[in-house]
Amino acid sequence: MIILSPAHQATLRRILYVNSYGGEDIWNQIKSGLKPSHHLWGCLELVRKGYEIALAKPLTDFYLYRKPLPHDLRLLKVTRNWLGRDGIVYCGHNVLYWLPFLRALGALRCNIVSLLFAREPLAMGWAHSGIIALNPAAADHAKKIAPKVKVAHLGWGADLSSFPTLPYAPEWFLSCGITQRDHVTLAAAAAQTSATIQVISPNLPPGLVWPTHTRLLTGGIHDDTVNYEALLRDHYAKCAASLIILKHDPVEYTAVGFTNLIEAFAMARPVIVTRTGALASEIDVEREGCGLHVPAGNAPALAHAIETLANDSHLAKAMGLKGRQLAERHYNINRFAAQLHTFFDSL
């Protein structure tokens, strides 16, 4: 693991940060300008506040890959010897298993805090010191599975310094993302509109028929064809709106699309978002004036929303500016880290 320390002040507190991605690799990408800092979920901002933070190697999502050995047992030594009783194991998702169990047995005295995206499982949530919720659905779920544990609804936010301010010059609508994207509905909607659509995804389902005015690209975490800088400057910058089209999720099990949403806000681009899952419980883009909602699985509604923004660039630009204002006001990583510090301070 790699340890980040405050440069000009005494250490306020120690944190062991663990996630299904992160560690030294993400830190090096951030240093090289290949990723914005919000992919370390407030860690860099906390270091600037005086925290000393160890970035552990990634662990797999435990609720997806039930392989308990050695899993987070490999973190036991550093947790006991380096972290101390006042330290915090800060888990960026629900990947822990053994550390909460050992804390419940009294074998660990440090605080343990995990982050919930929505209503997904959290192993031994009741053995945590605190739970961070990304949205109201996640907060409600946390209070049900761990009624005696402190819960903080913090949302998330982009590192605004990583996003260039570029003029609104739309050439296409952009769909990019990996998890739970509804490409079937998107392909059907694309056939019902004349607007140009770019789709960036490493896992497009085979057999879909796309109209000729749709451009399909690879890219994503497993493919460097479209890196982060290119995504911002060559794709987000020229999009009329970001299309966040998700599979039907009536039980709010996931909050997929959050990253796309805050990136679009930061780039001052409007959004068209499927009203499903836990994301809509956090941000009503129509009420905020920064985009349009469409029902899940409804291709005609999606095509109509695309045509609406394609035919009214003044409306689309105004929505994008409101999204940027919303990011500056709330959905930014500095605000997230400040509230994270307050929550940690309460433990």
C-alpha positions as CSV (number, residue, x, y, z in Angstrom):
1,M,0.0,0.0,0.0
2,I,0.9,3.6,-0.3
3,I,0.6,6.2,2.5
4,L,-0.2,9.9,1.9
5,S,0.7,12.3,4.7
6,P,0.0,16.0,5.2
7,A,2.9,18.1,4.1
8,H,2.9,21.0,6.6
9,Q,1.1,19.9,9.7
10,A,0.9,17.2,12.3
11,T,-1.2,14.2,11.6
12,L,-4.8,14.7,12.7
13,R,-5.9,11.1,12.4
14,R,-5.1,8.0,10.4
15,I,-7.3,6.3,7.9
16,L,-7.0,3.0,6.0
17,Y,-8.9,3.4,2.7
18,V,-10.0,0.3,0.9
19,N,-12.2,-0.2,-2.1
20,S,-12.8,-2.5,-5.0
21,Y,-10.6,-0.2,-7.1
22,G,-8.1,2.4,-5.9
23,G,-4.8,2.1,-4.2
24,E,-1.5,3.0,-5.8
25,D,-2.7,2.6,-9.3
26,I,-5.5,5.1,-9.0
27,W,-3.2,7.5,-7.1
28,N,-0.7,7.3,-10.0
29,Q,-3.4,8.0,-12.5
30,I,-4.6,11.0,-10.6
31,K,-1.0,12.3,-10.3
32,S,-0.6,11.9,-14.1
33,G,-3.9,13.7,-14.8
34,L,-5.5,10.6,-16.2
35,K,-8.3,10.5,-13.6
36,P,-9.9,13.2,-11.3
37,S,-9.4,13.0,-7.6
38,H,-13.0,12.2,-6.8
39,H,-12.2,8.6,-7.6
40,L,-10.5,8.4,-4.2
41,W,-13.7,9.5,-2.5
42,G,-12.4,12.5,-0.6
43,C,-9.1,10.9,0.5
44,L,-6.8,13.6,-1.1
45,E,-8.9,16.4,0.4
46,L,-8.7,14.8,3.8
47,V,-4.9,14.6,3.6
48,R,-5.0,18.4,3.0
49,K,-7.0,18.7,6.2
50,G,-4.3,16.8,8.2
51,Y,-5.3,13.1,7.9
52,E,-2.7,10.5,7.1
53,I,-4.2,8.0,4.7
54,A,-3.0,4.5,3.6
55,L,-4.4,3.4,0.3
56,A,-4.8,-0.4,0.3
57,K,-4.7,-2.6,-2.7
58,P,-8.1,-3.2,-4.1
59,L,-10.4,-5.9,-2.8
60,T,-13.3,-7.5,-4.8
61,D,-16.9,-6.6,-4.0
62,F,-17.7,-9.2,-1.3
63,Y,-21.4,-9.3,-2.0
64,L,-20.6,-10.3,-5.6
65,Y,-17.6,-12.5,-5.1
66,R,-18.1,-14.5,-1.9
67,K,-14.5,-15.6,-1.4
68,P,-13.8,-14.9,2.3
69,L,-10.1,-16.0,2.5
70,P,-7.9,-14.1,2.7
71,H,-10.0,-11.1,1.5
72,D,-9.7,-8.3,4.1
73,L,-7.8,-10.5,6.6
74,R,-4.7,-9.3,4.7
75,L,-5.3,-5.8,6.2
76,L,-5.4,-7.1,9.8
77,K,-1.7,-6.4,10.6
78,V,-1.7,-2.8,9.3
79,T,-5.1,-2.2,11.0
80,R,-3.7,-3.3,14.4
81,N,-0.2,-1.9,14.2
82,W,-0.5,1.3,12.2
83,L,-4.1,2.5,12.4
84,G,-4.6,2.5,16.2
85,R,-7.7,2.8,18.2
86,D,-8.6,6.3,17.0
87,G,-8.1,5.4,13.4
88,I,-10.7,4.6,10.8
89,V,-11.1,1.9,8.2
90,Y,-12.8,3.8,5.4
91,C,-14.3,1.5,2.9
92,G,-15.5,3.1,-0.4
93,H,-18.1,0.4,-1.0
94,N,-19.3,-2.8,0.6
95,V,-16.2,-4.9,0.3
96,L,-15.3,-5.7,3.9
97,Y,-16.1,-9.0,5.7
98,W,-13.5,-10.0,8.4
99,L,-12.7,-6.6,9.8
100,P,-16.3,-5.8,11.0
101,F,-16.6,-9.3,12.3
102,L,-13.4,-8.9,14.4
103,R,-14.6,-5.6,15.6
104,A,-17.8,-7.2,16.7
105,L,-15.7,-9.7,18.7
106,G,-13.7,-6.9,20.3
107,A,-10.5,-8.0,18.5
108,L,-10.3,-4.6,16.8
109,R,-10.9,-1.2,18.4
110,C,-10.7,1.1,15.5
111,N,-13.7,2.7,13.7
112,I,-15.1,1.1,10.6
113,V,-17.1,3.1,8.0
114,S,-18.5,1.8,4.7
115,L,-20.2,3.6,1.9
116,L,-23.5,2.4,0.5
117,F,-24.5,3.2,-3.0
118,A,-28.2,2.2,-2.7
119,R,-30.0,-0.8,-1.2
120,E,-27.3,-3.4,-1.9
121,P,-26.1,-5.7,0.9
122,L,-23.6,-4.7,3.5
123,A,-21.9,-7.5,5.4
124,M,-22.3,-7.0,9.2
125,G,-23.5,-3.4,8.8
126,W,-24.5,-3.5,12.5
127,A,-20.7,-4.0,13.4
128,H,-19.8,-0.7,11.8
129,S,-19.1,2.6,13.5
130,G,-20.8,4.5,10.7
131,I,-22.3,4.2,7.2
132,I,-22.1,6.8,4.5
133,A,-25.1,6.9,2.1
134,L,-24.9,8.3,-1.4
135,N,-28.7,9.0,-1.6
136,P,-31.9,8.9,0.4
137,A,-32.5,5.3,-0.6
138,A,-29.1,4.2,0.7
139,A,-29.7,6.1,3.9
140,D,-33.1,4.5,4.5
141,H,-31.6,1.1,3.8
142,A,-28.6,1.7,6.2
143,K,-31.0,2.7,9.0
144,K,-33.0,-0.5,8.5
145,I,-30.0,-2.9,8.5
146,A,-28.0,-1.1,11.2
147,P,-30.5,0.9,13.3
148,K,-27.9,1.7,16.1
149,V,-25.1,2.8,13.7
150,K,-24.5,6.4,12.7
151,V,-25.6,7.2,9.2
152,A,-24.7,10.2,7.1
153,H,-26.3,11.0,3.7
154,L,-23.5,12.8,1.9
155,G,-24.2,12.3,-1.8
156,W,-21.0,12.7,-3.9
157,G,-19.3,15.2,-6.1
158,A,-16.8,15.9,-8.9
159,D,-13.3,17.3,-8.6
160,L,-14.2,20.5,-10.5
161,S,-10.6,21.5,-11.1
162,S,-10.2,18.5,-13.4
163,F,-13.0,19.5,-15.8
164,P,-12.3,22.1,-18.5
165,T,-14.6,25.0,-19.2
166,L,-15.4,24.6,-22.9
167,P,-18.1,26.3,-25.1
168,Y,-21.3,24.5,-25.8
169,A,-20.9,23.4,-29.4
170,P,-23.1,20.2,-29.8
171,E,-22.4,17.6,-32.5
172,W,-23.9,14.5,-31.0
173,F,-25.6,13.0,-28.0
174,L,-23.3,10.9,-25.8
175,S,-23.9,7.6,-24.0
176,C,-21.0,6.3,-22.0
177,G,-20.9,3.8,-19.1
178,I,-20.5,0.2,-18.2
179,T,-22.9,-1.0,-15.5
180,Q,-26.6,-1.6,-16.0
181,R,-26.9,0.4,-19.2
182,D,-30.0,-0.2,-21.3
183,H,-28.6,-0.4,-24.8
184,V,-31.7,-2.2,-26.1
185,T,-33.9,0.8,-25.4
186,L,-31.2,3.2,-26.5
187,A,-30.8,1.4,-29.9
188,A,-34.6,1.5,-30.4
189,A,-34.8,5.2,-29.6
190,A,-31.9,5.9,-31.9
191,A,-33.9,4.5,-34.7
192,Q,-36.7,6.9,-33.9
193,T,-34.7,10.1,-34.1
194,S,-32.4,11.7,-36.7
195,A,-30.0,13.0,-34.0
196,T,-26.4,11.7,-34.1
197,I,-25.6,9.5,-31.1
198,Q,-22.2,8.3,-29.9
199,V,-22.1,5.2,-27.7
200,I,-19.0,4.4,-25.7
201,S,-19.1,1.1,-23.9
202,P,-16.8,-2.0,-23.6
203,N,-19.7,-4.4,-23.3
204,L,-22.3,-3.7,-25.9
205,P,-24.8,-6.6,-26.2
206,P,-24.4,-8.5,-29.5
207,G,-27.1,-8.6,-32.1
208,L,-28.5,-5.0,-31.6
209,V,-29.3,-3.1,-34.8
210,W,-28.2,0.5,-34.7
211,P,-29.1,3.2,-37.3
212,T,-26.3,4.6,-39.5
213,H,-26.2,7.9,-37.7
214,T,-25.2,6.1,-34.5
215,R,-21.4,5.8,-33.8
216,L,-20.3,2.9,-31.6
217,L,-16.9,3.1,-29.8
218,T,-15.2,0.9,-27.3
219,G,-13.5,2.2,-24.2
220,G,-13.8,2.0,-20.5
221,I,-11.9,0.5,-17.6
222,H,-10.8,-2.5,-19.6
223,D,-9.9,-0.6,-22.8
224,D,-7.7,2.5,-23.3
225,T,-9.2,3.3,-26.7
226,V,-11.0,6.2,-25.1
227,N,-9.0,7.5,-22.1
228,Y,-10.3,10.0,-19.6
229,E,-8.8,13.1,-21.2
230,A,-10.2,12.1,-24.6
231,L,-13.6,11.4,-23.0
232,L,-13.8,14.9,-21.6
233,R,-12.2,17.0,-24.4
234,D,-13.4,15.0,-27.5
235,H,-16.7,13.5,-26.4
236,Y,-18.3,15.3,-23.4
237,A,-17.2,18.6,-24.8
238,K,-19.0,18.1,-28.1
239,C,-22.2,16.4,-26.8
240,A,-25.6,18.0,-26.9
241,A,-26.5,16.0,-23.8
242,S,-25.3,13.1,-21.8
243,L,-27.6,10.1,-22.1
244,I,-27.7,8.1,-18.8
245,I,-30.1,5.3,-19.9
246,L,-30.4,2.5,-17.3
247,K,-32.1,-0.8,-16.9
248,H,-35.3,-0.9,-14.9
249,D,-34.6,-1.0,-11.2
250,P,-37.9,-0.4,-9.3
251,V,-36.5,-1.5,-5.9
252,E,-33.6,1.1,-6.0
253,Y,-31.0,-1.7,-5.7
254,T,-28.3,0.4,-7.4
255,A,-27.3,4.0,-8.0
256,V,-25.4,3.4,-11.3
257,G,-25.0,6.5,-13.4
258,F,-23.9,8.8,-10.6
259,T,-20.4,9.2,-12.0
260,N,-21.8,10.1,-15.5
261,L,-24.2,12.6,-13.8
262,I,-21.6,14.5,-11.8
263,E,-19.2,14.5,-14.8
264,A,-21.9,16.0,-17.1
265,F,-22.7,18.6,-14.4
266,A,-19.0,19.5,-14.2
267,M,-18.8,19.9,-18.0
268,A,-21.9,22.0,-18.0
269,R,-23.8,19.6,-20.2
270,P,-27.5,18.7,-19.9
271,V,-28.5,15.2,-19.1
272,I,-31.3,12.8,-20.1
273,V,-31.7,10.2,-17.3
274,T,-33.8,7.2,-16.9
275,R,-36.0,7.7,-13.8
276,T,-35.2,4.4,-12.1
277,G,-33.0,3.1,-9.3
278,A,-31.7,5.2,-6.4
279,L,-30.2,8.0,-8.5
280,A,-33.5,9.7,-9.0
281,S,-34.0,9.8,-5.2
282,E,-30.9,11.9,-5.0
283,I,-31.2,14.3,-7.9
284,D,-34.4,15.3,-9.7
285,V,-32.8,16.7,-12.8
286,E,-36.1,18.2,-14.1
287,R,-36.8,20.0,-10.8
288,E,-33.2,21.3,-10.8
289,G,-33.5,22.4,-14.4
290,C,-30.5,20.6,-15.6
291,G,-32.0,17.8,-17.7
292,L,-34.9,15.6,-18.6
293,H,-36.2,12.3,-17.1
294,V,-37.6,9.5,-19.1
295,P,-39.3,6.3,-18.0
296,A,-37.3,3.0,-18.0
297,G,-37.6,0.9,-21.1
298,N,-39.5,3.6,-23.0
299,A,-37.8,4.2,-26.4
300,P,-40.4,6.7,-27.8
301,A,-40.1,8.8,-24.7
302,L,-36.3,8.8,-24.9
303,A,-36.4,9.7,-28.6
304,H,-38.8,12.6,-27.8
305,A,-36.4,13.9,-25.1
306,I,-33.5,13.7,-27.5
307,E,-35.4,15.6,-30.2
308,T,-36.5,18.2,-27.6
309,L,-32.9,19.1,-26.8
310,A,-31.7,18.7,-30.4
311,N,-34.2,21.2,-31.6
312,D,-33.6,23.8,-28.8
313,S,-29.9,24.4,-28.2
314,H,-30.7,27.5,-26.0
315,L,-32.7,25.3,-23.6
316,A,-30.0,22.6,-23.6
317,K,-27.2,25.1,-23.0
318,A,-29.2,26.7,-20.1
319,M,-29.7,23.2,-18.6
320,G,-26.0,22.5,-18.8
321,L,-25.2,25.8,-17.0
322,K,-27.6,24.9,-14.2
323,G,-25.9,21.5,-13.9
324,R,-22.6,23.2,-13.5
325,Q,-24.0,25.6,-10.9
326,L,-25.5,22.6,-9.0
327,A,-22.0,21.0,-9.0
328,E,-20.4,24.2,-7.7
329,R,-23.0,24.6,-5.0
330,H,-23.2,20.9,-3.8
331,Y,-22.0,18.1,-6.0
332,N,-18.3,18.7,-5.7
333,I,-15.6,16.7,-3.9
334,N,-14.6,19.6,-1.6
335,R,-18.0,19.8,-0.1
336,F,-18.2,15.9,0.1
337,A,-14.8,15.8,1.9
338,A,-15.8,18.6,4.3
339,Q,-18.9,16.7,5.4
340,L,-16.9,13.4,5.5
341,H,-14.5,15.1,7.9
342,T,-17.4,16.3,10.1
343,F,-18.8,12.8,10.1
344,F,-15.5,11.2,11.0
345,D,-15.0,13.7,13.7
346,S,-18.3,12.6,15.3
347,L,-17.2,9.0,15.7
